[in-house]
């Protein structure tokens, strides 16, 4: 069997398209590791049940926080070792954040392996921060050694899952074929969605009384502590969590807007103001949708970064591995509602405003018959089937809402799906902003409401420089 890393992206091509400062962050990490290759190989071999020798392969890959290498043993088996990179700036990938992420992933994988049948790697060893106990020296970076899982992505099966979210249908699920008539791919996609639904149901059974990330003690007991990303929390209520999330988007809008280049006549100040406006829309949309019956928990476990690059399948579409659990944690049910953005709508929503404007406890469970993507409806049927299986154990929230109802609700759409894009697109105006504005059901168009917002916050001078639609 060829090495797993043979399927990783080309290093030179990937580095070539990166900003120089970020490319240097990767290459400097790799250069730092070179003198330690033999020590790393010996260390890994010491944990092998037969103490077999292994080789640290040259081909590597990376994400936001880690550089990743494959260790190939002489019997053909592989392990993965991930090394924490230096901070991106004063806020992202700091030593404290990296330590929280590593400890969170260790605890999350322990939970998943103990309480579900979800296929995940096994942690072999780890050091969450530089310390005298690090086997490679006190200044050596944090690392995690784990078993490897062999598989391919759903894209390798010929299904571009992220593009399936762009085809809209009506609320009954009628609409264009998500596979474009290629019937050979239909069983593969159905199996993939069926397995994601099963994973979603299994994670819903793991609940805690607080919202946050995980930590594990020497006895293997897992508890909930501050969030892995920024150390906030833990939170005792859903409203407290969403209020902090809204504040985070407002800060993100300020930071991202300052870095914007002028587009279509916008100045940097105008771009920032637009992002602040979008952050205010998310707060207005989300807070009335929190169901008070579920507000105090218990709260379910979410993967936190579930997408096709972190999901391995076989040739039939059956999921054989779920990777990268460092963003896992407990969240409100509204944030849990959409397991991955790839199985929900793609900025195509046109909704009735009744559930957004309502302040009753039933508001978040009402469906406003939005226009959703084909993949949204296909997945919702699989989720409903997974919940309805004979003998299935499903832990419903106190409100009694099913997972399928949550996935199909406005609360889930704002609290999970649009929340993902708020972060990923940094409160962008043209996509996330317009989707939120449609959900709020304003009688004015978004540009008119943006002008009102600018006046309310005393930014008339910035408003004059903002681009206006043709």
N, C-alpha and C positions, 0 to 999 in steps of 0.2 A: 504494500500500500504506500503511495507517495506521501511525503510529508504534508501535513495540514497547511503549512505556510506557503506551499506552492500555489494555493488559491488566493493568497492575500494580494492586495493591489501592488502594482509596481512602485518600488520605493522612489526611484529617481523621478518618475512622472508625477507622483503625488507631491514630492517636495517642490517640484518645479512650479506648481500652480499655487503654492502657499506664499503668504507674505514672508519676506526674508526673516523678520524677527521670530516668527513662529517656526519656520523651517530650521532656524538655528537652534531653537529650543529643543527640537527633536534630535538633531545631529549631535549637539553637545552632550545630550544624555547618552547617546549610543557610544560616543567617544569615551565618556567617563567609564563605561562598562567594560571596554576592551581589555584593560589589564587584569580584569577579574574573571575572565572566561573560564579558566580551568577551575578556579575556586567555586564558581557557580555550578559547574558540571559535577564536581565532587560533592557539593552540598546536596544537590538533587539526588544523586546516586545513593547517598546515605539514607534517604527516606524510602527508596525502592525496596519492596519486600524481599527481593533477591539481590539487592545492592548492585544491580546491573549498571554498567557505565552508560553515559549518554553524551550527546553533543549539542551544544548551544548553536543552533543554526543561524546563518548570517541574515537570512531574510526576516524582516521585522515589520510590524505595523504599529499604529498608535491611535489614540483618541485624544480627548481633551486633557485627561489626567495621567495616562500611562503610556509607556512604550512597551510593546508586547513582543516576546520571543517564544519560539518553540524549542523545547528540549526533546530530542529524538533518542530513545533508548535503543540498544543493540537488538532487542527483540521486536522492534518496529512500533512499539507503543510510544505515545507522545504525552508530554505534560506542557503546560503553559506557565510562563513566569512573566509577571507584569511589574514594571519598575515605575515608581512615581516620578513625574517630571517636576522641574523647578516651577515656581509660581508664574502664572501668566502676567499678573499685576498684583496690586495690593489686596485684591478681593478674591480672585479666582485661583484655585489650586494652591492655596497657601499650605504650609506644613500642617496646620491645625485642621484645615478642611480635608486634606488628603488622609490624615489619620482617621477622621470621622468616617470618611467614605470606606476605607479599608475595613475598619471595625464593623461598620454597618453591613458590608457585603458578607463578611464572615458570619455574622449573626443571622442575616437573611437566608443565606444558603443552608445554615444549620436548621432553621425553621422549615424551609421548603423540603429539605431531605427527610426531616422527621415527620412532617404532617401532610405531605402531598405525594402524588406520584409524578409530579412535574420533573422531567429530566434536566438536571443541572450538574455543573462540575462539582467536584469534591475538593475542599481546601486541604492542601498538604501541609503547608507552613506559611507563616507571614511575619513580617515585622512592620508595624504601622508607622514608625517614625525612626529617624536616626537615633541610635543609642549605643552605649558600650556593649550591649548584648547582641547587637547585630553581628552575624557571623562573618560579614565582609568588612567590618570596621565601623567605628562610631560615626563616621561622616558619610557612610554609604546610604543611598536613597532607600526609602520605604519600598517594600516589595511584597508580592503575593505569589505563591507557588500553588498551582492547582492542576487537577486532571484535565485532559483535553477531551472534547467531543467532536467526532467526525460527522460532517454533514454538509449541506449546501443551503443557500438561501432560496426563498420562493422565486426570486428573480432568475436564479440559475435554472429554474424549471420552466422559464419562458413566460412568467406572469409578472408584469410590472405592477405590483400591488398598490403602490402609491398613486398610480395614474387612474386606478379604478374608482377612486373617490371623486372624480371630476364629472361623472355622468349623472345628472339629476333625474329624478323620477317624482311621481306624485306620491301622496301618503299611502296609497294602496300597494305600492311596490311595483307598479307597472312602469315599463320604460325600456330603454335599449339594453341589449345583451351585454353584460359586463365583460365578456370574453370575446366580443366581436365575432361570434359565430364559430370560434375554434373549439369544437366540442371535445377534442382530446385533452384540453386543459381543465375542463369543468370538474372532473372528479378530483384533480389535484387541488384546485382552489377550494372545493367543498371540504376536503379532508383538512386542509390548512385552517379554514375558518372554524370547523368543528373542534379542532384541537385548541384553538385560541379560546373558544367558548368554554371548553372544559377547564383550561387553565384559569380563566376568569372565575368560574364557579368555585374551583378549589381554593383560590386565594381569598374568596369572600368568606370562607370558613375560618380563616385565621384573623381573629379580632383582638384588639386591646382597648383599654379604657382611655387611652390618650393618643394624641396625634403627634407623630414625630418619626425619627429614624431609630434603628435598632442598636442595641449593644448586648454583649454576652459576657457573663462572668466566668470565673475559673471552673465553676460547677456545671457550665453549659446552660444556665438559665438566661433566657432572653427577656429583655425589658425594653421599654420605649424611652428614649432620651431626646436631646435636641436634634434638629434636622441636620443631615450630613452636609448640606451645601453651605449654610451660613451660620449654623449653630443656634438657630432660633427655636424656641419652644423648650419642652413639649407643650402642647396646647390641650386644654380640657374641653373645648367646645369647637364646633364647626364654624360658628360665626367669628370666634377669635382667630381661627386659622385663616379664613377668607379675608378678614380685615387686614391681617398682616400681609397676605398675598397681594391685596389691592395696593397697600403701601409700597410693596416691592416693585410692582408694575409702575407706580408713579415715579419711583427713583430710577428705574430702568429707562423710562421715557425721558427723564432729564439727561441721563448719561448718554443714551443712544442719540438723542436729538443733537447734542453738541458736536457729535462726530459726523453728522450727516453732511454730505456735499449738496449744494444747491441743485435741485432738480425741478424742471418745468417752472422756473421763476421763483421757487422757494428759497429763502435764505435759511441759514442754519437755525436761526431763532424761530422762524416760522415752522420748520420741520420739527423742532423740539416741541413747539406749542401744539402741533397736530398730534404728536405722540402722547402728550399730557392729556389731550382731549379724549383720545382712545382709552387711556387708563381710567379716566373718569367714567366712560361708558361701561367698562367692564364692572366697576364697582356698582354702578346703578343697576346693571342687569343682574349681577350675581346675588347681592345681599337679600333681595326679596324672595329668592328661590330656595334659600336654605330651609329645609323642613325642620320645624322645631321639635318634632317627635324623634328625630334622629340626631338632634343637635349635640347631645351629651354622650353619644356613642352607644354601644361599642363601635369601634372604627375598624374597617377592613384593611388588609395588607395589599399594597399595590407595588408592582415592579418598578414603575417610575421612569423607565426608559425603554419601553417595549416597542420595538419596530423591527422591520424585516432583517436589518443587519445584525440584530441580536437574537434572531430566531433561526435555528438550523433545522432542516427538514431532510427526509429521504426522497427518492424519486417519485413517491406516491403523494407527496405533500404532507405526510405524517411528521409531526414535530418531534425531533430527536434530541433537541437541546435548546435551553433558554439561557442566555449569557448576560453578563454585566448587570449585577444586582446591587451595585454601589449606590444607586439612587432609590432603592426600595424604602418603604416606610408605611405607616398607617396614615390614612387620609379620610376626610368626610366621604359619605356615600356619594355625594354629588361629584366629587373629584375622582372617585373610583369608577364612575359609570362607564367610561370609555376606556377599554384596556389598551388600545393603540389607536393613534389618529388615523391609521391606514384603513380602519374599518368603519369610519364615520364620514359625515358629509364634508365637502370641500368648498366652503364659502358660498353655498348655493341656497341658503335658507331664506324663505319668505314666510313669515309666521304671523298668525293671529296674535294679538297682544294680550289676551286675557290672562295667561298664566304669568306673564312678566309683571303686569300691573297689579295683580292680586297680592294682597298681604296676608291671606289666610294660610293656615298650616298646610292646606292641600295644594298650594300654588305650584310647588315643585314637582308634583306628581301628575299634573295635568299635561296632556299632549296638545300642542298647538298646531298639529297637522302641517309640519314644515315640509318644504321640498327638500328631500335628502338624496344622496347619491345612491346608485344601485347597490353598491357594496354595503352601505349602511343597512339596507333592508335585508339583504341576503344574510349578513352576519346576525342581525336581530332575530331572524328565524332560527338560526343555529343556536343562538343563546337561549331562546325560549325552549327549544328541544332539549338542550343540555339540562335546563332546570326541571324539565318535565319527565326525565328518565325515571323508570322504575328503580326505586332504591336510592335515588340521588339524595345526597344530604346537602341541603341548601339553608344557610343561615340568613334569614331575611332581616333587614333592619327593623327597628321598632315601628316605623311607618307602615310596614307590610308591603312595601314596593318590591316588585320582582326586579332581577337584574336586567331583564329585557325592557321592562318599563322605564327603568332608570336610564338605560342606554338610549332609549327613544325620546327622552324628556328634554325640555328646555334646560332644566337644571343640570343635567349631564352634559348637554351641548356647551353651555357656558362654563360650567365648573371644571370640565375635563378637556373637551375637545378645543374650544376656543382658548382656554387657559394655556394649552400647549403652544398654540400659535402666538399668543400674547408674549410668551417668553422667547420663542424661537425667532419671531419676526420683530421683536422689540417694539411692541405696541404700534405696528404699522397702520397707517390710515386707510390705504386703498383696499386692503383685503380684510384683516381682522376688524378694523374700525367699521367698515361698511356692513359686515356681518352682524356686529353688535348693534349697530344703529337700526338695521332692519328688525332685529328682535325686539328692540325697545318700542318700535311702532310709532315713531314721531311723525307728526303730520308734515313737518318740514323735511327737506332733503338734508343729507349729512353736511353739505357745505354751509347751508343756512344755520344749522345748529352749531357748527364749528365757529361761525362768526359770533353767535350769541355767547358761546363759551369764552371766546377771546375778550369780549367786552366785560363779561362777569369777572374775569381774573385781571382786568386792567391792562390788557395787552393790545390796545387798539393800534399802537404804532407798529407792532409786529404784524397785525392783521393786514395792514396796508401792503405788506410785502409778500403775503402768502399767495400762492398760485390759486387761481380761480378756474373753474371748468369753462371750456370753450362754449 
